[in-house]
Amino acid sequence: MIRRFIGTNFMNYNNRRADLSDLPSLSDLFIELTDYKTKQHSMKKQFEIISNNPNYFVVQPLLKI
């Protein structure tokens, strides 16, 4: 777990390797960031390419309820 000060609050989060279950969210994020529509199967092809690169991670916030 990493703890980082953001604004006036601390945010706890984990860095982890992306997996196939992340594809729907990654596809949505790609569309939001690039305004380019993509399909999950296209993202799966890209994911297969980048998943072998140890420099790619997903930041997962740890929310307290």
N, C-alpha and C positions, 0 to 999 in steps of 0.2 A: 504494500500500500504506500502511496505517495501522498503527502499532505502539502498543499500549496496555498499560499495566501492570495486570494482573488478579491479585489475591492476591499471591503471591510469584513469579509468572511474567509474562513478556511474551506477548501474543497478537498475531499478525500477521493482518490481515484486509483484504479489499477491500470497498468499497461499490460496488455496481453496480446498474444498472436491472434490474428483474425482467423475465423473458421467459417465453414460453409453456412452456418446458421446466421452469420452476420450479413449475408448477401442482400436480403431485402432492405435493411437499413443503409447499407453502403450504396446501394442503387439509388435510394431516395436522396441521400446526401450528395451523390454525384450530380443528380439532376438539379438539386438546389444550388450547388456551387457553380455549375457550368451552364445551367439553363439548357442543357442538351438532354433530350429524352433518350433513355436507354432501357433495355429490357434486362431482366435478371439473368437470362441465359447469356447475354453479352458480358455482363459483369462476371459471370462464372468463368468465362474464358479468360478474362483479364485477371481474375483472382487466381486461377491456376498458374498464370505466368508469375505474378508477384508473390505468391505464397511461399515460394522457395527462397525469397530474399529475406534475410534475417533483419533487415532494417524497417520492415513494415509492421506496425502495431496498431491496435485499437485501444483508445482511451475509454475506460468504462468508469463513469462516476459512481461513487458509492453513496447512495441517498439514504438518509435517516428518515424514517417515517414515525 
